Amino acid sequence: MTQEELDALMSGDIEDTDMDDLSKDIDETAQEEIEEIENQESDENIPKGYSEETSHRWPLPATDENKMVHQLDDVTKESEEKASEIFDIIENISNELMEKEENVQKSIDVFSANIELFTKLSTKFPDVVAFKTSLEQNEDALNSANNTLEILQNSGNSIMSVMDIMQYQDIHRQKIERVINVMRALSRYMNTLFEGKIDDDNRVSSAQHIAGDEHNDIASSDDIEALLEQFGN
């Protein structure tokens, strides 16, 4: 916003349409400032001098996408959530299969009773074709129902096998959590091992170049601080 626009706003000379445009400009400017701040915060964890051309000489920057424990925590959380969803789906399928098995079993009982009845009628009245035809139809229906029941039972057994296999997901989660605990313990141990009695602010600045060094590269204070910050993260 320019000084002229600010003066016009204070004096009330700006029309409604101008106010809308001005409000839009302010919103865009604020959004740009927010994005700039977010970009600056994300760049704070990237070592100085890190780029795609020099990435082969650096470890990955300590961002949320590359922090090992952070990533493993996400894996265990998401894996547990997805496994729970899968178990719910499998359980619903298993319940539906059991319900269908009960319905098929009822049909089998009816077909068996019909076969018994039409067998007696066919024997007693061999000349009645309808009894013989009904007997054959019920026998075919019974065979079909038995095949359907067998398929449903096999599917139920397969569902149980899937649920048993899914139990390994919990074991894998426990293994990952154990790795996380070991990594965190090592991190705390290393931090304790490198602790000093003198605060870093009170230390004498390190020499950037010592006589007798064979290299000509001199690390700046900013480079050293960035490296220390990288180790701290």
CYANA upper distance limits for C-alpha pairs under 8 A (distance plus 0.5 A):
  1 MET  CA      5 GLU  CA      6.80
  1 MET  CA      6 LEU  CA      7.27
  1 MET  CA     22 LEU  CA      8.48
  1 MET  CA     26 ILE  CA      7.98
  2 THR  CA      6 LEU  CA      6.77
  3 GLN  CA      7 ASP  CA      6.61
  4 GLU  CA      8 ALA  CA      6.61
  5 GLU  CA      9 LEU  CA      6.56
  6 LEU  CA     10 MET  CA      6.77
  7 ASP  CA     11 SER  CA      6.71
  8 ALA  CA     12 GLY  CA      6.54
  8 ALA  CA     13 ASP  CA      5.76
  8 ALA  CA     14 ILE  CA      6.47
  9 LEU  CA     13 ASP  CA      6.89
  9 LEU  CA     14 ILE  CA      6.37
 14 ILE  CA     18 ASP  CA      6.39
 14 ILE  CA     19 MET  CA      6.88
 15 GLU  CA     19 MET  CA      6.60
 16 ASP  CA     20 ASP  CA      6.75
 17 THR  CA     21 ASP  CA      6.92
 18 ASP  CA     22 LEU  CA      6.48
 19 MET  CA     23 SER  CA      6.46
 20 ASP  CA     24 LYS  CA      6.66
 21 ASP  CA     25 ASP  CA      6.69
 22 LEU  CA     26 ILE  CA      6.72
 23 SER  CA     27 ASP  CA      6.71
 24 LYS  CA     28 GLU  CA      6.71
 25 ASP  CA     29 THR  CA      6.59
 26 ILE  CA     30 ALA  CA      6.60
 27 ASP  CA     31 GLN  CA      6.62
 28 GLU  CA     32 GLU  CA      6.68
 29 THR  CA     33 GLU  CA      6.77
 30 ALA  CA     34 ILE  CA      6.72
 31 GLN  CA     35 GLU  CA      6.71
 32 GLU  CA     36 GLU  CA      6.61
 33 GLU  CA     37 ILE  CA      6.72
 34 ILE  CA     38 GLU  CA      6.72
 35 GLU  CA     39 ASN  CA      6.60
 36 GLU  CA     40 GLN  CA      6.69
 37 ILE  CA     41 GLU  CA      6.71
 38 GLU  CA     42 SER  CA      6.71
 39 ASN  CA     43 ASP  CA      6.65
 40 GLN  CA     44 GLU  CA      6.89
 41 GLU  CA     45 ASN  CA      8.27
 42 SER  CA     46 ILE  CA      8.13
 42 SER  CA     63 THR  CA      7.97
 45 ASN  CA     61 PRO  CA      6.97
 45 ASN  CA     62 ALA  CA      6.26
 45 ASN  CA     63 THR  CA      6.64
 45 ASN  CA    230 GLN  CA      7.61
 46 ILE  CA     50 TYR  CA      7.29
 46 ILE  CA     61 PRO  CA      5.55
 46 ILE  CA     62 ALA  CA      7.22
 46 ILE  CA     63 THR  CA      7.92
 46 ILE  CA    230 GLN  CA      8.44
 47 PRO  CA     61 PRO  CA      7.12
 47 PRO  CA    226 ALA  CA      6.35
 47 PRO  CA    227 LEU  CA      7.38
 47 PRO  CA    230 GLN  CA      7.26
 48 LYS  CA    223 ASP  CA      7.08
 48 LYS  CA    226 ALA  CA      6.92
 49 GLY  CA     54 THR  CA      8.14
 50 TYR  CA     54 THR  CA      6.49
 50 TYR  CA     55 SER  CA      6.71
 50 TYR  CA     58 TRP  CA      7.73
 51 SER  CA     55 SER  CA      6.18
 54 THR  CA     58 TRP  CA      7.50
 55 SER  CA     59 PRO  CA      7.81
 55 SER  CA     60 LEU  CA      8.05
 60 LEU  CA     66 ASN  CA      7.16
 61 PRO  CA     66 ASN  CA      7.34
 61 PRO  CA    230 GLN  CA      8.30
 62 ALA  CA     66 ASN  CA      6.33
 62 ALA  CA     67 LYS  CA      6.23
 62 ALA  CA    230 GLN  CA      7.47
 62 ALA  CA    233 ASN  CA      6.97
 63 THR  CA     67 LYS  CA      6.58
 64 ASP  CA     70 HIS  CA      7.33
 64 ASP  CA     71 GLN  CA      8.26
 65 GLU  CA     70 HIS  CA      8.47
 65 GLU  CA     71 GLN  CA      7.48
 66 ASN  CA     70 HIS  CA      8.40
 66 ASN  CA     71 GLN  CA      7.60
 67 LYS  CA     71 GLN  CA      6.64
 68 MET  CA     72 LEU  CA      6.69
 69 VAL  CA     73 ASP  CA      6.52
 69 VAL  CA    180 ILE  CA      6.59
 69 VAL  CA    183 MET  CA      8.11
 69 VAL  CA    184 ARG  CA      8.41
 70 HIS  CA     74 ASP  CA      6.90
 71 GLN  CA     75 VAL  CA      6.74
 72 LEU  CA     76 THR  CA      6.74
 72 LEU  CA    176 ILE  CA      7.62
 72 LEU  CA    180 ILE  CA      7.71
 73 ASP  CA     77 LYS  CA      6.65
 73 ASP  CA    177 GLU  CA      8.41
 73 ASP  CA    180 ILE  CA      8.43
 74 ASP  CA     78 GLU  CA      6.46
 75 VAL  CA     79 SER  CA      6.29
 76 THR  CA     80 GLU  CA      6.53
 76 THR  CA    173 ARG  CA      6.20
 76 THR  CA    176 ILE  CA      7.72
 76 THR  CA    177 GLU  CA      8.06
 77 LYS  CA     81 GLU  CA      6.79
 78 GLU  CA     82 LYS  CA      6.60
 79 SER  CA     83 ALA  CA      6.48
 79 SER  CA    169 GLN  CA      8.40
 79 SER  CA    173 ARG  CA      8.20
 80 GLU  CA     84 SER  CA      6.64
 80 GLU  CA    170 ASP  CA      8.10
 80 GLU  CA    173 ARG  CA      8.16
 81 GLU  CA     85 GLU  CA      6.89
 82 LYS  CA     86 ILE  CA      6.70
 83 ALA  CA     87 PHE  CA      6.65
 83 ALA  CA    166 MET  CA      8.07
 83 ALA  CA    169 GLN  CA      7.95
 84 SER  CA     88 ASP  CA      6.81
 85 GLU  CA     89 ILE  CA      6.88
 86 ILE  CA     90 ILE  CA      6.62
 87 PHE  CA     91 GLU  CA      6.48
 87 PHE  CA    163 MET  CA      7.71
 88 ASP  CA     92 ASN  CA      6.79
 89 ILE  CA     93 ILE  CA      6.82
 90 ILE  CA     94 SER  CA      6.60
 90 ILE  CA    159 ILE  CA      7.36
 90 ILE  CA    163 MET  CA      8.11
 91 GLU  CA     95 ASN  CA      6.70
 92 ASN  CA     96 GLU  CA      6.76
 93 ILE  CA     97 LEU  CA      6.71
 94 SER  CA     98 MET  CA      6.77
 94 SER  CA    156 GLY  CA      6.67
 94 SER  CA    159 ILE  CA      7.18
 95 ASN  CA     99 GLU  CA      6.78
 96 GLU  CA    100 LYS  CA      6.72
 97 LEU  CA    101 GLU  CA      6.63
 97 LEU  CA    152 LEU  CA      6.72
 97 LEU  CA    153 GLN  CA      8.44
 97 LEU  CA    155 SER  CA      8.26
 97 LEU  CA    156 GLY  CA      7.07
 98 MET  CA    102 GLU  CA      6.92
 98 MET  CA    152 LEU  CA      8.45
 98 MET  CA    156 GLY  CA      8.11
 99 GLU  CA    103 ASN  CA      6.99
100 LYS  CA    104 VAL  CA      6.65
100 LYS  CA    152 LEU  CA      8.14
101 GLU  CA    105 GLN  CA      6.55
101 GLU  CA    149 LEU  CA      6.50
101 GLU  CA    152 LEU  CA      6.94
101 GLU  CA    153 GLN  CA      7.96
102 GLU  CA    106 LYS  CA      6.84
103 ASN  CA    107 SER  CA      6.97
104 VAL  CA    108 ILE  CA      6.71
104 VAL  CA    145 ALA  CA      6.81
104 VAL  CA    148 THR  CA      8.04
104 VAL  CA    149 LEU  CA      6.82
105 GLN  CA    109 ASP  CA      6.80
105 GLN  CA    145 ALA  CA      8.44
105 GLN  CA    149 LEU  CA      7.84
106 LYS  CA    110 VAL  CA      6.90
107 SER  CA    111 PHE  CA      6.66
107 SER  CA    145 ALA  CA      7.74
108 ILE  CA    112 SER  CA      6.51
108 ILE  CA    142 LEU  CA      6.38
108 ILE  CA    145 ALA  CA      6.73
108 ILE  CA    146 ASN  CA      7.68
109 ASP  CA    113 ALA  CA      6.75
110 VAL  CA    114 ASN  CA      6.70
111 PHE  CA    115 ILE  CA      6.58
111 PHE  CA    138 ASN  CA      6.14
111 PHE  CA    139 GLU  CA      7.81
111 PHE  CA    141 ALA  CA      7.53
111 PHE  CA    142 LEU  CA      6.20
112 SER  CA    116 GLU  CA      6.75
112 SER  CA    138 ASN  CA      8.32
112 SER  CA    142 LEU  CA      7.55
113 ALA  CA    117 LEU  CA      6.74
114 ASN  CA    118 PHE  CA      6.53
114 ASN  CA    135 LEU  CA      7.96
114 ASN  CA    138 ASN  CA      7.22
115 ILE  CA    119 THR  CA      6.32
115 ILE  CA    135 LEU  CA      6.12
115 ILE  CA    138 ASN  CA      6.57
115 ILE  CA    139 GLU  CA      7.10
116 GLU  CA    120 LYS  CA      6.98
117 LEU  CA    121 LEU  CA      6.84
118 PHE  CA    122 SER  CA      6.31
118 PHE  CA    131 PHE  CA      6.23
118 PHE  CA    132 LYS  CA      7.59
118 PHE  CA    134 SER  CA      7.40
118 PHE  CA    135 LEU  CA      5.81
119 THR  CA    123 THR  CA      6.63
119 THR  CA    131 PHE  CA      8.43
119 THR  CA    132 LYS  CA      8.30
119 THR  CA    135 LEU  CA      7.04
120 LYS  CA    124 LYS  CA      6.62
121 LEU  CA    125 PHE  CA      6.20
121 LEU  CA    126 PRO  CA      8.24
121 LEU  CA    131 PHE  CA      6.87
122 SER  CA    126 PRO  CA      5.48
122 SER  CA    127 ASP  CA      8.38
122 SER  CA    128 VAL  CA      7.60
122 SER  CA    131 PHE  CA      5.95
122 SER  CA    132 LYS  CA      6.21
126 PRO  CA    132 LYS  CA      8.32
128 VAL  CA    132 LYS  CA      7.65
129 VAL  CA    133 THR  CA      6.64
130 ALA  CA    134 SER  CA      6.55
131 PHE  CA    135 LEU  CA      6.62
132 LYS  CA    136 GLU  CA      6.85
133 THR  CA    137 GLN  CA      6.77
134 SER  CA    138 ASN  CA      6.63
135 LEU  CA    139 GLU  CA      6.71
136 GLU  CA    140 ASP  CA      6.77
137 GLN  CA    141 ALA  CA      6.68
138 ASN  CA    142 LEU  CA      6.47
139 GLU  CA    143 ASN  CA      6.81
140 ASP  CA    144 SER  CA      6.75
141 ALA  CA    145 ALA  CA      6.57
142 LEU  CA    146 ASN  CA      6.63
143 ASN  CA    147 ASN  CA      6.77
144 SER  CA    148 THR  CA      6.72
145 ALA  CA    149 LEU  CA      6.59
146 ASN  CA    150 GLU  CA      6.68
147 ASN  CA    151 ILE  CA      6.79
148 THR  CA    152 LEU  CA      6.73
149 LEU  CA    153 GLN  CA      6.65
150 GLU  CA    154 ASN  CA      6.64
151 ILE  CA    155 SER  CA      6.59
152 LEU  CA    156 GLY  CA      6.64
153 GLN  CA    157 ASN  CA      6.74
154 ASN  CA    158 SER  CA      6.69
155 SER  CA    159 ILE  CA      6.69
156 GLY  CA    160 MET  CA      6.86
157 ASN  CA    161 SER  CA      6.81
158 SER  CA    162 VAL  CA      6.75
159 ILE  CA    163 MET  CA      6.81
160 MET  CA    164 ASP  CA      6.76
161 SER  CA    165 ILE  CA      6.72
162 VAL  CA    166 MET  CA      6.62
163 MET  CA    167 GLN  CA      7.07
164 ASP  CA    168 TYR  CA      8.18
165 ILE  CA    169 GLN  CA      8.37
166 MET  CA    170 ASP  CA      8.12
167 GLN  CA    171 ILE  CA      7.44
168 TYR  CA    172 HIS  CA      6.67
169 GLN  CA    173 ARG  CA      6.69
170 ASP  CA    174 GLN  CA      6.76
171 ILE  CA    175 LYS  CA      6.80
172 HIS  CA    176 ILE  CA      6.76
173 ARG  CA    177 GLU  CA      6.66
174 GLN  CA    178 ARG  CA      6.64
175 LYS  CA    179 VAL  CA      6.83
176 ILE  CA    180 ILE  CA      6.72
177 GLU  CA    181 ASN  CA      6.70
178 ARG  CA    182 VAL  CA      6.77
179 VAL  CA    183 MET  CA      6.64
180 ILE  CA    184 ARG  CA      6.60
181 ASN  CA    185 ALA  CA      6.56
182 VAL  CA    186 LEU  CA      6.64
183 MET  CA    187 SER  CA      6.60
184 ARG  CA    188 ARG  CA      6.71
185 ALA  CA    189 TYR  CA      6.61
186 LEU  CA    190 MET  CA      6.56
187 SER  CA    191 ASN  CA      6.68
188 ARG  CA    192 THR  CA      6.64
189 TYR  CA    193 LEU  CA      6.50
190 MET  CA    194 PHE  CA      6.71
191 ASN  CA    195 GLU  CA      6.77
198 ILE  CA    202 ASN  CA      7.08
198 ILE  CA    203 ARG  CA      7.29
199 ASP  CA    203 ARG  CA      7.16
208 GLN  CA    218 ILE  CA      6.29
208 GLN  CA    219 ALA  CA      6.39
208 GLN  CA    220 SER  CA      7.40
209 HIS  CA    213 ASP  CA      7.57
209 HIS  CA    218 ILE  CA      6.56
219 ALA  CA    223 ASP  CA      6.46
219 ALA  CA    224 ILE  CA      7.25
220 SER  CA    224 ILE  CA      6.93
221 SER  CA    225 GLU  CA      6.61
222 ASP  CA    226 ALA  CA      6.50
223 ASP  CA    227 LEU  CA      6.63
224 ILE  CA    228 LEU  CA      6.64
225 GLU  CA    229 GLU  CA      6.51
226 ALA  CA    230 GLN  CA      6.56
227 LEU  CA    231 PHE  CA      6.87
228 LEU  CA    232 GLY  CA      6.64
229 GLU  CA    233 ASN  CA      6.75
